Amino acid sequence: MDNIQKIKVFTVIGAGTMGREIAQVALMSDLFSKVYLNDINVKSLDDASTFIKNGLQKIESKGKLFQGLTASNLMKKYC
């Protein structure tokens, strides 16, 4: 657990289906101060941002986020 506490930034390369879902799970874990998603295609990044935001809001509406977490607070950590 000590090693996990030392990791502050999580970066995903590639904003495709797998990359965007990995970034969303990293945000939901609330282990990192920032989650970066990188891709050379700007449209892929825009689509991924929309996907992650909508996904977090859907999960929040079902009450499935850890207690005290909100979609809007998690999105502040997304870069």
VOPAGU-2260 file (C-alpha; in pm, 1 decimal, decimal comma):
REM VOPAGU-2260
SITE   aa  ch    i         X         Y         Z
SITE  MET   A    0       0,0       0,0       0,0
SITE  ASP   A    1     291,8     236,3      59,6
SITE  ASN   A    2     385,9     230,0    -308,5
SITE  ILE   A    3      32,7     316,9    -416,0
SITE  GLN   A    4      23,8     618,2    -186,2
SITE  LYS   A    5     338,7     754,4    -355,0
SITE  ILE   A    6     183,4     753,5    -702,5
SITE  LYS   A    7      22,7    1093,1    -765,5
SITE  VAL   A    8     -25,6    1098,8   -1142,1
SITE  PHE   A    9    -172,1     830,9   -1367,6
SITE  THR   A   10    -124,5     858,3   -1744,6
SITE  VAL   A   11    -298,6     659,1   -2017,3
SITE  ILE   A   12    -163,9     666,3   -2371,6
SITE  GLY   A   13    -439,9     623,2   -2627,7
SITE  ALA   A   14    -795,8     751,9   -2597,8
SITE  GLY   A   15    -963,2     460,8   -2772,1
SITE  THR   A   16   -1217,5     230,3   -2612,2
SITE  MET   A   17    -971,4      68,4   -2375,0
SITE  GLY   A   18    -779,2     385,0   -2287,3
SITE  ARG   A   19   -1087,0     589,5   -2198,6
SITE  GLU   A   20   -1222,6     312,1   -1978,3
SITE  ILE   A   21    -888,5     271,7   -1799,6
SITE  ALA   A   22    -882,0     647,7   -1736,5
SITE  GLN   A   23   -1238,5     636,4   -1601,4
SITE  VAL   A   24   -1155,3     353,1   -1361,6
SITE  ALA   A   25    -842,6     538,6   -1247,6
SITE  LEU   A   26   -1056,7     844,3   -1172,1
SITE  MET   A   27   -1313,1     637,1    -986,3
SITE  SER   A   28   -1042,6     478,0    -769,9
SITE  ASP   A   29    -959,9     822,7    -625,3
SITE  LEU   A   30    -598,2     709,8    -575,5
SITE  PHE   A   31    -441,4     977,2    -796,7
SITE  SER   A   32    -428,9    1355,7    -782,7
SITE  LYS   A   33    -436,4    1375,4   -1165,6
SITE  VAL   A   34    -534,3    1136,1   -1443,7
SITE  TYR   A   35    -396,3    1221,5   -1787,8
SITE  LEU   A   36    -526,7    1078,0   -2113,7
SITE  ASN   A   37    -305,7    1136,2   -2418,4
SITE  ASP   A   38    -368,0    1072,0   -2785,0
SITE  ILE   A   39    -243,2    1225,6   -3110,1
SITE  ASN   A   40    -601,9    1254,5   -3234,9
SITE  VAL   A   41    -780,8    1552,5   -3076,9
SITE  LYS   A   42   -1124,7    1419,1   -3173,9
SITE  SER   A   43   -1050,4    1095,0   -2988,7
SITE  LEU   A   44    -962,0    1298,0   -2678,6
SITE  ASP   A   45   -1280,7    1502,4   -2705,9
SITE  ASP   A   46   -1490,2    1188,2   -2751,1
SITE  ALA   A   47   -1315,1    1021,4   -2457,7
SITE  SER   A   48   -1377,1    1323,8   -2232,9
SITE  THR   A   49   -1747,1    1315,5   -2315,0
SITE  PHE   A   50   -1758,9     939,1   -2260,4
SITE  ILE   A   51   -1586,0     964,6   -1920,9
SITE  LYS   A   52   -1800,8    1255,6   -1802,8
SITE  ASN   A   53   -2124,7    1082,5   -1906,8
SITE  GLY   A   54   -2009,7     753,5   -1757,4
SITE  LEU   A   55   -1921,8     909,7   -1422,9
SITE  GLN   A   56   -2254,0    1093,8   -1410,8
SITE  LYS   A   57   -2442,8     771,9   -1486,1
SITE  ILE   A   58   -2253,0     582,5   -1217,2
SITE  GLU   A   59   -2310,1     866,2    -969,4
SITE  SER   A   60   -2685,0     870,4   -1044,0
SITE  LYS   A   61   -2698,6     500,2    -955,6
SITE  GLY   A   62   -2517,7     566,7    -626,5
SITE  LYS   A   63   -2222,9     347,4    -728,2
SITE  LEU   A   64   -1938,1     593,9    -656,9
SITE  PHE   A   65   -1746,3     570,5    -331,8
SITE  GLN   A   66   -1908,0     771,5     -55,5
SITE  GLY   A   67   -1831,1    1142,2     -85,1
SITE  LEU   A   68   -1721,7    1130,1    -450,3
SITE  THR   A   69   -1907,7    1313,2    -724,5
SITE  ALA   A   70   -1866,7    1306,8   -1101,5
SITE  SER   A   71   -1785,7    1678,8   -1109,7
SITE  ASN   A   72   -1514,9    1646,6    -842,5
SITE  LEU   A   73   -1358,2    1350,7   -1022,0
SITE  MET   A   74   -1359,3    1537,2   -1355,1
SITE  LYS   A   75   -1147,9    1810,7   -1193,8
SITE  LYS   A   76    -868,7    1552,8   -1168,3
SITE  TYR   A   77    -895,6    1462,4   -1538,2
SITE  CYS   A   78    -645,9    1620,2   -1777,1
